[in-house]
């Protein structure tokens, strides 16, 4: 039905999606599920990218769902369809940063043989950790006891990947409990040094990342 004086319909219907002839209901349902999953993943990625920008600009500790939603162009309530709250968003953000950290560490020693591999990986780790405050913020937001949320499992899996890269750079497979302890101690030392570096304490105390990375290798790669 048209209104008086109008020249066209009140609305235009969107064109129907053309499906392959002969598709069963199960195939159509599977196709719809795939599209929904792709849309969900794309939106989640957009939210994380917005969170990265907000964290870089304002600091990860001051990250808020409202601020991230505004940056991403969503209503604040929409984010709860992807993250249960700020802590889960921080964990997801930190998990992505851990993937980047592992890649940078591996690239740093990929073409080295023998001595210097752990030092190169450590320098890359310190440089990356100085630029990623989300890791410290995520650790601070984690509960005192390990949980079972998907975000926490993802974070732990990415953390294990970083530890494996550290083990690889040291030349040990970390198959014994003692070797695994050494890898965790190395990672803890790097995390602590990164905090010192971010606060400017390393320079104030007269130390630099290259010097300390070499000392770490002397202790743990022997």
N, C-alpha and C positions, 0 to 999 in steps of 0.2 A: 504494500500500500504506500502511496506517495503523498507527501504533504502538499498543501496548496502552494503553487509557485515554484516548486522544486523541479529540478530537471533529471534527477536520478534517484536511486534507492537510498534509504537512510544509511545503509551499511553495505559493504562489499564482502562477501564470504571469501575466506582464504581458499585457495585451490586445494583440492583433495590430493593426498599423497598417492602417487601411482605405485602400486605393489605389483610384484611379479605375479602373473596369472598362475593359478594352480597352487598358491601357497596355502598351507594348512593353517588352522587356527594356532597350533603350537608354534609354527614358524613365525607367524605374525606377532605373537606374544613375545617370542624371543627377540625379534627385531625391535619391538617397542622397549623391551628391557635393556637392550644394548644402547639404544639412544638415550634412555634415562640415565644409565650408568655413565655414559660419555658426558652428558650434560652436567651430572653431579660432579664428576672429576674435574671438568673444566671450571666450574664455579668454585670448587675447593681450591684449585690452583690459583685462581684470581684472588681469592681471599688471602691466601698465603703470600702472594706477591704484594698485596696491599699491606699486610702485616709487616713484611720486610721493610717496606718504605717507611712505615710509621715508626718501627723500631730504630731504623737508622737515623731518623729525624728527631725523635723524642726520647729514645732509650727504651730497651725492652722491658725494664722494670715498670715503666709507666704505661705500658701497652694496655689498651682497653678495647673491649668489643665494640663499643660505640664509636671510638676513633677509627678502628679498622673498617667498620661498616661504612662510615662516611667516606673513607679513602677509596673503598671498593665500589661505592655507589649503591649500597644495599641498605635496606631498613635494618636496624640493630637486631630485631627479632629473627630476621632471616638467617643470621649466622648460627643460631642454635640448631638449625637443621644439619649443620656440618661439624660443629664443635660444641661440647656441653658447657663450656665456659672459658674464661681467660686461661686457666692453667692448662687445659687440653690444647688450646691454640698455641700456647708457648711450647708445649712438648712437640707438637707437629712442626712448628717453626724450627726448633732446635734439631729435630730429626733430619730435616732438610740440610741444615748447616753441617751436621755430622757427615752426611754424604759428600758434601763439598770438601770438608776437611780431609776425609779419607782419600779422595781423588787427588787433592793437592799434595798430600804427603807421598802418595805412591808416585806421582809424576816427578817429585823432587829427587827421588833416589833411583828411578827406573833405569837410568843409564850409568849408574855407578856400580863398581865391583869392589868388594872388600870393605876396608875402612872408609868411614865417611858417610855410609848409607844412613845410619841412625841419626847422625848429626844433621844431615840434610833434611830428613823427615821431621826432626825436632824443630829446626828453624822454620820449615813450612808450617808446622802446627802452631808455633808461637805467633807467626805472622797472621795466620788465619783466625786464631782465637782472639787476637787483639781486635779484629774487625767484626766479631760475632758475639755481641753481648747476650744474645738469646740463650746461649748455652748456660751461662751463669744464672740467668733469670729462671730458666726451666728447672734447673737443679734446686734452686731455692723454693720453687713452687711445688715440687714433688712431695708427696706425703712421706712421713717418717718410715712407714712400712710399705714394701713393694705391693703394688696393686695389680689388677688384671685387665685394665682398660686397653683398648686397641691402641690408643695413642702411646701409652707407656710401653706396650710390647714393641711397637715400632721404634720408639726411642732406644730401648735396650738393644734391639737388633742392630740398629745403626751404630750404637756405641761399641758393640762387639766387633763390628766391621773395622772400626778405627783401631781397636786393640790388636786385631789380626794384622793390620798394616804395620803397626809398630813392631810387632813380633817379627814380621817378614823383614823389616828394615834392619833389625838387630842381628839377623842371620840365624836366629833360633826358631824352632817350630813351636816352642812353648808347649811341649807335651807333658812336662812334669809340673807338679804343683809349684815348685820353686821358680821355674821359668815363668809360669803364669803370674806369680807374685811380682816378679821383676817387671813384667810388662805393665801391670796395674800401677806399680810404683812409678814407673816412667811416665805413664799417662797422668798420674796425680801430680807429679813434679811439674809437668808441662802446664797443667791447668793452673797450678799455683803461680808459676812464673808468668803466665798470661795475665793473671790478676795484678801482679806486680807491675808488669809492663803497661797495662791499661791505665793504672793510676800514676804512672811516671816514676814509680819507686826504683825500678831497675836503673834508670839513668841517674837518679838522685844518689843511689848507692855506688855508682861508678861501674856498673856491669852492662853487658850487652848480650843480645840473644845468641849471637854466633859463638861467643866464648862459653856460655852456659850450655849450649847444645853439644859442644865438643866434650865438656865435662860429663854430661849425661851419657854420651857414648862411651867414654872411658870407664864409667861405672858399670853400665849395664850391657855393653856389647862385648865385653872381654871374655 
